Amino acid sequence: MGMRKVDLRSDTVTKPTEAMRAAMAGAEVDDDVLGSDPTAARFEAKMAKVMGKEAALFVPSGTMSNLISVLVHCEVRGSEVILGDNCHIHIYENGGISTIGGVHPRTIPNNADGTIDLALIEAAIRHTDVDLYYPTTRLICLENTHANCGGRCISVEYTDKVGEIAKKHGLKLHIDGARIFNASVALGVPVHRLVQAADSVSVCLSKGLGAPVGSVIVGSKSFITKAKRLRKTLGGGMRQVGILCAAAEVALRDNVGRLEDDHQKAKILADKLNEVKGLHVDLTSVETNMIFFDVTKGSNASPEKLCQTLEEHGILVLQTSSTSIRLVLHHQISESDVHYAFNCIKQAVLGIGYNGDMNGN
Ligand SMILES: Cc1ncc(COP(=O)(O)O)c(C=O)c1O
């Protein structure tokens, strides 16, 4: 028997379930670039309905879905997008909106809860009819849940207010909703209501929902028509893509209801970690499936050493700074995995030998 493995690096690490594999094997497929894959068409129609938008488009990744969305909204050269300085689009997507799309990012500090001050958003909007030298603001982007802010949820009230600002100034609103279902479940707000104010939303299927590959962009019919052309330009048109959509369909059916369980496990684990001398968790930030904890001075292990020791016990985590580590829960982490991971972390931090309790009790 191999070593026990508990992979807490991300919710992107899940393996397709048996039901997903069966659906993939049996999927009816055809050439989606020619517009004739029935499984892709059915899945996209379902996603559009769930998200409360006119149309949807399956794309290979969250990065591509954000890139396409920003580029469609900012198709006129000299466009500017307002976005948080700690958001995924700005930090982790290779600056694609500028390098590929020629879109100018106007960053505004993200608050600890992932929001951006409404007054700062409004003050940052620039109209070229006022001054010759400004780029023209065309888009505002939000991220929900906000990954770098601990997986915190952006409320529907706040989203609506940003939508009102966008409308007032003739701008569009895009939501990077890589984990929008986590937000919907945690807030108790139907997902279509949560994104009602948005002109487009990017939804990842391969994160908390557990599908192996893919994201979906939703928006108006005319927006999705333009997005489809850009997807082809970027090499994201995929032929028998129904195989992937079939797995995503199962993810949507089976896994939205499991997210609450991930959130509960994250809260329990965060509470326990915060009680360990040498660790600190900002418990208010644990709203969904992510935990960021600080390894404080009282600890016997540095974050590097802790990651290494945990890996020796089959526990994979991500170091996010010189003092902090990130853990992400997903549907393939059991209660027993959580106990096992906690015991290993505690023992490593307190500098006591691992007691070999493989059941994690
Ligand atoms: C908030 C957020 N947006 C977008 C992405 C990009 O998704 P992908 O890895 O599928 O490109 C991620 C990935 O981790 C993410 O966390």
The ligand as an ORCA input file, in Angstrom:
! r2SCAN-3c Opt
* xyz 0 1
  C      -9.726     33.432     -8.943
  C      -9.153     32.701    -10.107
  N      -9.396     33.140    -11.344
  C      -8.899     32.535    -12.430
  C      -8.105     31.407    -12.320
  C      -7.511     30.788    -13.555
  O      -7.969     29.520    -13.815
  P      -7.103     28.487    -14.691
  O      -6.080     27.923    -13.775
  O      -8.125     27.483    -15.136
  O      -6.520     29.233    -15.820
  C      -7.821     30.911    -11.042
  C      -6.966     29.704    -10.892
  O      -6.519     29.339     -9.850
  C      -8.354     31.573     -9.904
  O      -8.083     31.151     -8.664
*
